[in-house]
Amino acid sequence: MDLLERHGFITLKQEKKGNYFTSTLQTRNAYLYHAIFPRSNLLKLLLTLIFIFPVNVLGIILSPVLGRNQDLFSNMVLVARKPEN
């Protein structure tokens, strides 16, 4: 968090969001959606309902059980404050 400190911010809290399991599923879904699925919006919607939606539901259900490892994570939530001085 050196960048924030260089600009005068104080880091109050940082938290990793997601885990190895959910990040892997998100990467798979993004690859399918952007690289494999056709450009047709209607066909893309249909394929999303068939291939991506069930994986997302499975990820939501299994993440609490399988998602303990946060070495690979989706997002970082950072709360910082800039002093008034």
MMTF fields as JSON, N, C-alpha, C and O atoms, coordinates in Angstrom:
{
  "mmtfVersion": "1.0.0",
  "mmtfProducer": "UNKNOWN",
  "numBonds": 339,
  "numAtoms": 340,
  "numGroups": 85,
  "numChains": 1,
  "numModels": 1,
  "chainsPerModel": [1],
  "groupsPerChain": [85],
  "chainIdList": ["A"],
  "bondAtomList": [4, 2, 8, 6, 12, 10, 16, 14, 20, 18, 24, 22, 28, 26, 32, 30, 36, 34, 40, 38, 44, 42, 48, 46, 52, 50, 56, 54, 60, 58, 64, 62, 68, 66, 72, 70, 76, 74, 80, 78, 84, 82, 88, 86, 92, 90, 96, 94, 100, 98, 104, 102, 108, 106, 112, 110, 116, 114, 120, 118, 124, 122, 128, 126, 132, 130, 136, 134, 140, 138, 144, 142, 148, 146, 152, 150, 156, 154, 160, 158, 164, 162, 168, 166, 172, 170, 176, 174, 180, 178, 184, 182, 188, 186, 192, 190, 196, 194, 200, 198, 204, 202, 208, 206, 212, 210, 216, 214, 220, 218, 224, 222, 228, 226, 232, 230, 236, 234, 240, 238, 244, 242, 248, 246, 252, 250, 256, 254, 260, 258, 264, 262, 268, 266, 272, 270, 276, 274, 280, 278, 284, 282, 288, 286, 292, 290, 296, 294, 300, 298, 304, 302, 308, 306, 312, 310, 316, 314, 320, 318, 324, 322, 328, 326, 332, 330, 336, 334],
  "bondOrderList": [1, 1, 1, 1, 1, 1, 1, 1, 1, 1, 1, 1, 1, 1, 1, 1, 1, 1, 1, 1, 1, 1, 1, 1, 1, 1, 1, 1, 1, 1, 1, 1, 1, 1, 1, 1, 1, 1, 1, 1, 1, 1, 1, 1, 1, 1, 1, 1, 1, 1, 1, 1, 1, 1, 1, 1, 1, 1, 1, 1, 1, 1, 1, 1, 1, 1, 1, 1, 1, 1, 1, 1, 1, 1, 1, 1, 1, 1, 1, 1, 1, 1, 1, 1],
  "groupList": [{"groupName": "MET", "atomNameList": ["N", "CA", "C", "O"], "elementList": ["N", "C", "C", "O"], "formalChargeList": [0, 0, 0, 0], "bondAtomList": [1, 0, 2, 1, 3, 2], "bondOrderList": [1, 1, 2], "singleLetterCode": "M", "chemCompType": "L-PEPTIDE LINKING"}, {"groupName": "ASP", "atomNameList": ["N", "CA", "C", "O"], "elementList": ["N", "C", "C", "O"], "formalChargeList": [0, 0, 0, 0], "bondAtomList": [1, 0, 2, 1, 3, 2], "bondOrderList": [1, 1, 2], "singleLetterCode": "D", "chemCompType": "L-PEPTIDE LINKING"}, {"groupName": "LEU", "atomNameList": ["N", "CA", "C", "O"], "elementList": ["N", "C", "C", "O"], "formalChargeList": [0, 0, 0, 0], "bondAtomList": [1, 0, 2, 1, 3, 2], "bondOrderList": [1, 1, 2], "singleLetterCode": "L", "chemCompType": "L-PEPTIDE LINKING"}, {"groupName": "GLU", "atomNameList": ["N", "CA", "C", "O"], "elementList": ["N", "C", "C", "O"], "formalChargeList": [0, 0, 0, 0], "bondAtomList": [1, 0, 2, 1, 3, 2], "bondOrderList": [1, 1, 2], "singleLetterCode": "E", "chemCompType": "L-PEPTIDE LINKING"}, {"groupName": "ARG", "atomNameList": ["N", "CA", "C", "O"], "elementList": ["N", "C", "C", "O"], "formalChargeList": [0, 0, 0, 0], "bondAtomList": [1, 0, 2, 1, 3, 2], "bondOrderList": [1, 1, 2], "singleLetterCode": "R", "chemCompType": "L-PEPTIDE LINKING"}, {"groupName": "HIS", "atomNameList": ["N", "CA", "C", "O"], "elementList": ["N", "C", "C", "O"], "formalChargeList": [0, 0, 0, 0], "bondAtomList": [1, 0, 2, 1, 3, 2], "bondOrderList": [1, 1, 2], "singleLetterCode": "H", "chemCompType": "L-PEPTIDE LINKING"}, {"groupName": "GLY", "atomNameList": ["N", "CA", "C", "O"], "elementList": ["N", "C", "C", "O"], "formalChargeList": [0, 0, 0, 0], "bondAtomList": [1, 0, 2, 1, 3, 2], "bondOrderList": [1, 1, 2], "singleLetterCode": "G", "chemCompType": "PEPTIDE LINKING"}, {"groupName": "PHE", "atomNameList": ["N", "CA", "C", "O"], "elementList": ["N", "C", "C", "O"], "formalChargeList": [0, 0, 0, 0], "bondAtomList": [1, 0, 2, 1, 3, 2], "bondOrderList": [1, 1, 2], "singleLetterCode": "F", "chemCompType": "L-PEPTIDE LINKING"}, {"groupName": "ILE", "atomNameList": ["N", "CA", "C", "O"], "elementList": ["N", "C", "C", "O"], "formalChargeList": [0, 0, 0, 0], "bondAtomList": [1, 0, 2, 1, 3, 2], "bondOrderList": [1, 1, 2], "singleLetterCode": "I", "chemCompType": "L-PEPTIDE LINKING"}, {"groupName": "THR", "atomNameList": ["N", "CA", "C", "O"], "elementList": ["N", "C", "C", "O"], "formalChargeList": [0, 0, 0, 0], "bondAtomList": [1, 0, 2, 1, 3, 2], "bondOrderList": [1, 1, 2], "singleLetterCode": "T", "chemCompType": "L-PEPTIDE LINKING"}, {"groupName": "LYS", "atomNameList": ["N", "CA", "C", "O"], "elementList": ["N", "C", "C", "O"], "formalChargeList": [0, 0, 0, 0], "bondAtomList": [1, 0, 2, 1, 3, 2], "bondOrderList": [1, 1, 2], "singleLetterCode": "K", "chemCompType": "L-PEPTIDE LINKING"}, {"groupName": "GLN", "atomNameList": ["N", "CA", "C", "O"], "elementList": ["N", "C", "C", "O"], "formalChargeList": [0, 0, 0, 0], "bondAtomList": [1, 0, 2, 1, 3, 2], "bondOrderList": [1, 1, 2], "singleLetterCode": "Q", "chemCompType": "L-PEPTIDE LINKING"}, {"groupName": "ASN", "atomNameList": ["N", "CA", "C", "O"], "elementList": ["N", "C", "C", "O"], "formalChargeList": [0, 0, 0, 0], "bondAtomList": [1, 0, 2, 1, 3, 2], "bondOrderList": [1, 1, 2], "singleLetterCode": "N", "chemCompType": "L-PEPTIDE LINKING"}, {"groupName": "TYR", "atomNameList": ["N", "CA", "C", "O"], "elementList": ["N", "C", "C", "O"], "formalChargeList": [0, 0, 0, 0], "bondAtomList": [1, 0, 2, 1, 3, 2], "bondOrderList": [1, 1, 2], "singleLetterCode": "Y", "chemCompType": "L-PEPTIDE LINKING"}, {"groupName": "SER", "atomNameList": ["N", "CA", "C", "O"], "elementList": ["N", "C", "C", "O"], "formalChargeList": [0, 0, 0, 0], "bondAtomList": [1, 0, 2, 1, 3, 2], "bondOrderList": [1, 1, 2], "singleLetterCode": "S", "chemCompType": "L-PEPTIDE LINKING"}, {"groupName": "ALA", "atomNameList": ["N", "CA", "C", "O"], "elementList": ["N", "C", "C", "O"], "formalChargeList": [0, 0, 0, 0], "bondAtomList": [1, 0, 2, 1, 3, 2], "bondOrderList": [1, 1, 2], "singleLetterCode": "A", "chemCompType": "L-PEPTIDE LINKING"}, {"groupName": "PRO", "atomNameList": ["N", "CA", "C", "O"], "elementList": ["N", "C", "C", "O"], "formalChargeList": [0, 0, 0, 0], "bondAtomList": [1, 0, 2, 1, 3, 2], "bondOrderList": [1, 1, 2], "singleLetterCode": "P", "chemCompType": "L-PEPTIDE LINKING"}, {"groupName": "VAL", "atomNameList": ["N", "CA", "C", "O"], "elementList": ["N", "C", "C", "O"], "formalChargeList": [0, 0, 0, 0], "bondAtomList": [1, 0, 2, 1, 3, 2], "bondOrderList": [1, 1, 2], "singleLetterCode": "V", "chemCompType": "L-PEPTIDE LINKING"}],
  "groupTypeList": [0, 1, 2, 2, 3, 4, 5, 6, 7, 8, 9, 2, 10, 11, 3, 10, 10, 6, 12, 13, 7, 9, 14, 9, 2, 11, 9, 4, 12, 15, 13, 2, 13, 5, 15, 8, 7, 16, 4, 14, 12, 2, 2, 10, 2, 2, 2, 9, 2, 8, 7, 8, 7, 16, 17, 12, 17, 2, 6, 8, 8, 2, 14, 16, 17, 2, 6, 4, 12, 11, 1, 2, 7, 14, 12, 0, 17, 2, 17, 15, 4, 10, 16, 3, 12],
  "groupIdList": [1, 2, 3, 4, 5, 6, 7, 8, 9, 10, 11, 12, 13, 14, 15, 16, 17, 18, 19, 20, 21, 22, 23, 24, 25, 26, 27, 28, 29, 30, 31, 32, 33, 34, 35, 36, 37, 38, 39, 40, 41, 42, 43, 44, 45, 46, 47, 48, 49, 50, 51, 52, 53, 54, 55, 56, 57, 58, 59, 60, 61, 62, 63, 64, 65, 66, 67, 68, 69, 70, 71, 72, 73, 74, 75, 76, 77, 78, 79, 80, 81, 82, 83, 84, 85],
  "secStructList": [7, 2, 2, 2, 2, 2, 6, 6, 7, 3, 3, 3, 3, 3, 3, 3, 3, 1, 7, 2, 2, 2, 2, 2, 2, 2, 2, 2, 2, 2, 2, 0, 0, 0, 0, 0, 1, 7, 1, 7, 2, 2, 2, 2, 2, 2, 2, 0, 0, 0, 0, 0, 2, 2, 2, 2, 2, 2, 2, 2, 2, 2, 2, 2, 2, 2, 7, 7, 7, 7, 1, 1, 7, 1, 3, 3, 3, 3, 3, 3, 3, 7, 7, 7, 7],
  "xCoordList": [0.813, 0.0, 0.864, 0.451, 2.03, 3.0, 2.481, 2.769, 1.735, 1.221, 0.326, 0.448, -0.561, -1.438, -0.634, -0.873, 0.304, 1.114, 1.95, 2.156, 2.426, 3.193, 2.339, 2.865, 1.042, 0.136, -0.58, -1.57, -0.084, -0.561, -1.735, -2.328, -2.097, -3.211, -2.719, -1.574, -3.6, -3.336, -4.271, -5.485, -3.717, -4.526, -5.159, -4.46, -6.488, -7.206, -7.516, -7.427, -7.876, -8.237, -8.07, -8.346, -7.62, -7.566, -8.063, -7.794, -8.796, -9.391, -9.451, -9.897, -9.001, -9.102, -10.528, -11.113, -11.082, -12.425, -12.309, -11.548, -13.052, -12.957, -11.866, -11.186, -11.712, -10.708, -10.257, -10.694, -9.399, -8.848, -9.951, -9.929, -10.902, -11.994, -12.845, -13.075, -13.313, -14.176, -13.409, -13.967, -12.149, -11.348, -11.146, -11.184, -10.932, -10.772, -12.061, -12.025, -13.192, -14.479, -14.736, -15.218, -14.423, -14.625, -13.748, -14.188, -12.513, -11.609, -12.133, -12.094, -12.619, -13.185, -14.394, -14.521, -15.272, -16.465, -16.118, -16.722, -15.16, -14.75, -14.153, -14.409, -13.364, -12.778, -13.865, -13.847, -14.81, -15.91, -16.67, -16.922, -17.026, -17.866, -17.167, -17.777, -15.9, -15.214, -14.465, -14.314, -13.998, -13.168, -13.865, -13.54, -14.802, -15.411, -16.804, -17.132, -17.607, -18.984, -19.014, -18.136, -20.029, -20.137, -20.529, -20.909, -20.433, -20.749, -22.247, -22.648, -23.059, -24.511, -25.025, -24.822, -25.686, -26.164, -27.188, -27.157, -28.082, -29.107, -28.488, -28.833, -27.591, -26.924, -26.023, -25.922, -25.368, -24.507, -25.334, -24.889, -26.521, -27.402, -27.813, -27.781, -28.192, -28.593, -27.435, -27.63, -26.249, -25.085, -24.685, -24.196, -24.896, -24.613, -25.531, -25.086, -26.801, -27.757, -27.418, -27.642, -26.888, -26.585, -25.242, -25.156, -24.202, -22.853, -22.334, -21.594, -22.698, -22.119, -22.989, -22.469, -24.286, -25.181, -25.043, -24.904, -25.075, -24.934, -23.588, -23.521, -22.533, -21.221, -21.21, -20.613, -21.862, -21.949, -22.724, -22.316, -23.831, -24.628, -23.803, -23.792, -23.121, -22.26, -21.162, -20.846, -20.592, -19.558, -20.074, -19.385, -21.277, -21.88, -22.109, -21.884, -22.555, -22.846, -21.568, -21.485, -20.576, -19.374, -18.278, -17.367, -18.347, -17.294, -17.055, -15.894, -18.071, -17.79, -17.056, -16.329, -17.246, -16.613, -15.209, -14.263, -15.08, -13.82, -12.936, -11.766, -13.473, -12.754, -12.019, -12.294, -11.102, -10.347, -9.04, -8.551, -8.489, -7.195, -7.377, -8.079, -6.748, -6.86, -5.562, -5.31, -4.734, -3.521, -3.879, -3.201, -4.932, -5.467, -6.833, -7.701, -7.042, -8.307, -8.801, -8.042, -10.079, -10.712, -10.498, -10.165, -10.683, -10.641, -9.989, -9.903, -9.541, -9.003, -9.82, -9.918, -10.402, -11.13, -10.189, -9.637, -10.019, -9.073, -9.783, -10.381, -9.709, -10.277, -9.105, -8.266, -9.068, -7.96, -8.516, -9.638, -7.72, -8.122, -6.954, -5.797, -7.271, -6.23, -6.35, -7.398, -5.274, -5.312, -5.623, -5.31, -6.23, -6.663, -5.507, -5.674, -4.354, -3.22, -2.801, -1.864],
  "yCoordList": [-1.183, 0.0, 1.258, 2.327, 1.094, 2.183, 3.367, 4.515, 3.119, 4.182, 5.139, 6.357, 4.594, 5.453, 6.257, 7.45, 5.611, 6.307, 7.417, 8.464, 7.2, 8.241, 9.469, 10.576, 9.288, 10.405, 10.891, 11.617, 10.494, 11.05, 10.343, 10.881, 9.162, 8.426, 7.501, 7.049, 7.226, 6.266, 5.085, 5.264, 3.887, 2.691, 2.291, 2.032, 2.243, 1.87, 0.378, -0.263, -0.165, -1.579, -2.081, -1.359, -3.31, -3.942, -5.372, -6.042, -5.823, -7.148, -7.758, -7.117, -8.995, -9.729, -10.243, -10.746, -10.116, -10.629, -11.73, -11.62, -12.771, -13.92, -14.853, -14.571, -15.955, -16.933, -17.674, -17.358, -18.643, -19.367, -20.007, -19.942, -20.616, -21.314, -20.348, -20.584, -19.265, -18.326, -17.575, -17.276, -17.273, -16.587, -17.466, -16.983, -18.754, -19.686, -19.79, -19.815, -19.851, -19.917, -18.629, -18.68, -17.491, -16.222, -16.13, -15.64, -16.598, -16.574, -17.484, -17.119, -18.659, -19.586, -18.964, -19.033, -18.362, -17.745, -16.577, -16.419, -15.766, -14.633, -15.123, -14.543, -16.18, -16.738, -17.25, -16.959, -18.011, -18.514, -17.361, -17.37, -16.379, -15.284, -14.442, -14.092, -14.116, -13.19, -13.858, -13.259, -15.083, -15.707, -16.825, -17.062, -17.502, -18.665, -18.371, -18.766, -17.684, -17.429, -16.556, -15.714, -16.751, -15.956, -14.51, -14.182, -13.664, -12.24, -11.95, -10.893, -12.858, -12.673, -12.537, -13.426, -11.427, -11.179, -12.21, -12.643, -12.602, -13.568, -14.932, -15.568, -15.375, -16.657, -16.606, -17.577, -15.463, -15.294, -15.37, -15.955, -14.79, -14.85, -16.289, -16.732, -17.004, -18.4, -19.246, -20.046, -19.08, -19.838, -19.458, -20.295, -18.205, -17.766, -18.482, -18.938, -18.58, -19.273, -20.759, -21.36, -21.34, -22.77, -23.069, -24.012, -22.3, -22.635, -21.802, -22.323, -20.544, -19.679, -19.622, -19.702, -19.487, -19.387, -20.578, -20.367, -21.831, -22.96, -22.973, -23.36, -22.555, -22.511, -21.459, -21.676, -20.328, -19.297, -19.795, -19.559, -20.477, -21.023, -22.056, -22.06, -22.922, -23.923, -23.247, -23.695, -22.185, -21.446, -20.835, -20.853, -20.295, -19.709, -20.778, -20.548, -21.942, -23.026, -23.635, -23.877, -23.884, -24.589, -23.692, -24.187, -22.412, -21.505, -21.547, -21.553, -21.578, -21.646, -22.922, -22.928, -23.996, -25.268, -25.367, -25.772, -24.995, -25.18, -23.945, -24.029, -22.808, -21.562, -21.014, -19.894, -21.761, -21.265, -20.577, -19.697, -20.963, -20.446, -19.091, -18.997, -18.049, -16.721, -16.264, -15.065, -17.225, -16.853, -16.179, -15.248, -16.648, -16.031, -15.488, -16.245, -14.185, -13.587, -12.648, -12.255, -12.289, -11.507, -10.006, -9.319, -9.506, -8.071, -7.77, -8.62, -6.547, -6.067, -4.848, -3.877, -4.913, -3.765, -3.05, -3.646, -1.773, -0.988, 0.253, 1.0, 0.462, 1.668, 2.533, 2.123, 3.74, 4.645, 6.027, 6.363, 6.802, 8.157, 9.081, 8.72, 10.269, 11.283, 12.27, 12.884, 12.417, 13.349, 14.772, 15.146, 15.533, 16.895, 17.875, 18.962, 17.529, 18.471, 18.787, 19.56],
  "zCoordList": [0.0, 0.0, 0.0, 0.448, -0.499, -0.548, -1.367, -1.026, -2.419, -3.273, -2.483, -2.614, -1.674, -0.875, 0.14, 0.327, 0.783, 1.787, 1.154, 1.768, -0.055, -0.752, -1.037, -1.151, -1.151, -1.429, -0.175, -0.263, 0.983, 2.237, 2.871, 3.807, 2.407, 2.992, 4.087, 4.073, 5.036, 6.096, 5.875, 5.777, 5.796, 5.601, 6.929, 7.909, 6.951, 8.157, 8.187, 9.234, 7.039, 6.98, 5.559, 4.601, 5.428, 4.111, 4.262, 5.259, 3.243, 3.307, 1.915, 0.963, 1.805, 0.547, 0.401, 1.36, -0.791, -1.074, -2.104, -3.066, -1.902, -2.787, -2.29, -1.303, -2.984, -2.611, -3.863, -4.969, -3.69, -4.836, -5.666, -6.895, -5.001, -5.69, -6.512, -7.698, -5.895, -6.619, -7.71, -8.767, -7.461, -8.486, -9.708, -10.839, -9.482, -10.589, -11.401, -12.632, -10.713, -11.425, -12.208, -13.34, -11.622, -12.322, -13.563, -14.603, -13.458, -14.608, -15.714, -16.889, -15.346, -16.322, -17.018, -18.241, -16.236, -16.814, -17.727, -18.787, -17.329, -18.166, -19.476, -20.532, -19.416, -20.63, -21.565, -22.761, -21.025, -21.851, -22.504, -23.709, -21.697, -22.171, -23.236, -24.246, -23.021, -23.923, -25.073, -26.138, -24.874, -25.902, -26.677, -27.84, -26.059, -26.693, -27.248, -28.366, -26.465, -26.891, -28.142, -28.331, -29.007, -30.236, -29.931, -28.807, -30.932, -30.758, -30.685, -30.197, -31.157, -31.147, -29.709, -28.882, -29.427, -28.071, -27.612, -26.461, -28.492, -28.119, -27.824, -26.829, -28.669, -28.454, -27.227, -26.478, -27.028, -25.857, -24.569, -23.582, -24.576, -23.412, -23.121, -21.973, -24.153, -23.99, -23.453, -22.538, -24.006, -23.548, -22.12, -21.362, -21.767, -20.4, -19.418, -18.365, -19.761, -18.885, -18.756, -17.705, -19.803, -19.792, -19.123, -18.337, -19.409, -18.96, -17.788, -16.954, -17.705, -16.672, -15.428, -14.316, -15.583, -14.433, -13.48, -12.275, -13.979, -13.049, -12.315, -11.148, -12.988, -12.336, -11.229, -10.174, -11.463, -10.428, -9.208, -8.071, -9.444, -8.338, -7.572, -6.341, -8.301, -7.672, -6.844, -5.742, -7.374, -6.65, -5.367, -4.347, -5.405, -4.195, -3.138, -1.95, -3.575, -2.632, -2.06, -0.855, -2.906, -2.472, -1.9, -1.236, -2.14, -1.691, -0.185, 0.226, 0.651, 2.095, 2.51, 3.503, 1.755, 2.093, 1.486, 2.162, 0.209, -0.513, -0.534, -0.908, -0.141, -0.348, 0.842, 1.272, 1.383, 2.529, 2.111, 2.82, 0.996, 0.542, -0.15, -1.157, 0.388, -0.202, -0.862, -0.974, -1.302, -2.034, -3.355, -3.789, -3.981, -5.196, -4.831, -4.397, -4.997, -4.601, -5.684, -6.57, -5.611, -6.667, -6.505, -7.47, -5.313, -5.076, -3.737, -2.851, -3.624, -2.358, -1.961, -2.712, -0.778, -0.252, 0.698, 1.624, 0.45, 1.227, 1.729, 0.955, 3.031, 3.626, 4.058, 4.859, 3.507, 3.816, 4.119, 3.741, 4.796, 5.17, 4.913, 5.125, 4.457, 4.273, 5.421, 5.617, 6.177, 7.318, 6.839, 5.709, 7.703, 7.35, 7.259, 6.706, 7.776, 7.776, 6.38, 6.177]
}
